[in-house]
Amino acid sequence: MEKRIGVVGIVVENREKSAGYVNEILSDYGEMIVGRMGIPYHKRGVSVISIIVEGSVDQIQEVRQKLSEVPEVTVEAALTREAFDD
């Protein structure tokens, strides 16, 4: 299967309401997550999470879509142009 490496940026605007859903989705896709960094920006009431992923384009789009469905969550992804074979 061709895989790509990328970063998924997640902005959570209501942590109390949405963080549990975001963490559940990320846990479901844990096998494709290479690394994760989360920064709570208390002054603005926003949390920013970046995850480094390795997976097929379909897998990465799937996790991106599921995260986008969570209320008050914004998601963007950037992937390598070159694919890698396992």
PyMOL commands that set and color helices and strands:
alter all, ss='L'
color gray80, all
select helices_A, chain A and resi 15-28+30-32+57-68
alter helices_A, ss='H'
color red, helices_A
select strands_A, chain A and resi 2-12+33-41+46-55+73-79+84-85
alter strands_A, ss='S'
color yellow, strands_A
deselect
rebuild
show_as cartoon
